[in-house]
Amino acid sequence: MYMIDIDNTIAQQPYDGLQVEQLVKNETMEILSISLAKDAIFPSHTSPKDAHLVVLEGSIEFHIENQIVNLGSQQHFSFSKKVEHWVRALTNAKFLIIR
């Protein structure tokens, strides 16, 4: 029988500044759940791998290479590794980083 493990981390993650939870990490991929309260900032950083950002709730500004990408609920954006970027929440927002 297959073991099913349901995780409620995303639903329970509070809107309190910046919150980062690692949902999955193995040799091939990592999934992070990010929660940002309205006007909170995920400071400038780079990703060690090419990554995908999937907005679950709310809206964000994704700042990368002198561009601002506005993303809302259920939108997806891909970006390259080692490119500096930062994020600001326009509303309370939750998104996944898959890399």
N, C-alpha and C positions, 0 to 999 in steps of 0.2 A: 504494500500500500504506500502511495506517495504521501509524504508529509507536506502539509500546506501550512505556511507561516504567514499570517496577515500582520502587517505593520501599520500602525496609525500615526507614525512620526509626523508626516506632512500635515495631517488634520490637526494634530495637537501642538504643532510648532507655533509659538506666540508671535505676535507683531510687537517686537520690543527691540528697536534699533536693528542691528544686524544679527541674525541667527543662522548658523551653518550646521547642518547635520549630515553626516556621511551615511547614506542609505545602503550602498553596495560598494565594495572594493575587492577586486580579485586581480589576477594577472593580466586580464585583457581590458577591463574597464572599471570606471568609477562613476557613481551617481551621487551628486550632492543635492540636498534640498536646502534652498536659501529662502529665508523670510526677511523682508525689509519693511519696517514701518514707514508710513508716509514721510517723505523728505529725508529718510536715512540714506546713508551712502555706504556702498561696498567700495573701500578704497582701491586706488590704483594697484594693479598687480598683473601678472602674466600667467598663462596656463602652461603646464608642462607638456600637454598634448593638444592636438586639434580638438575643439569642443563644440557642443551643441547646447544652446540655451532654449528651454521650453517654458513659456510663461503659463502658470496654472491659474493664477488669480491676480487681479489688479493690473497696474501699468508701470513701466519703468522707462528710463532713458539709459541707453547703453552707449557709453562714450568710448570710441576707438579711432585711432589715427585721425584726429581732428574732425571726426564726424559724430553726429548724435543720431542714434537709431532708436526711434520710439516704438516700443513693443507693448501689446496688450494681451489680455487673456487669450489663451489658446494659440498664440503665435510662436514661431520657431525661428531661431537665428543661429547660424554657424560662424565660427571664427577660428583663426589659425593660432597655433601654439606660439608662445614667446612674443606675442604682440600685446603691448601694454594697453589696458582698458580699465574702466571703472563704471559703476552703476549707481544711479540715483532713483529712488522710488517716487513716482508721481502720486501714487495712492498706496495704501497697504498692499503689498505684493508678495507672492510666492512663486518661485521658479525653480526648475531643475537645471543642473549642469551635468551633462553626460559627456564623459571623455574617456 
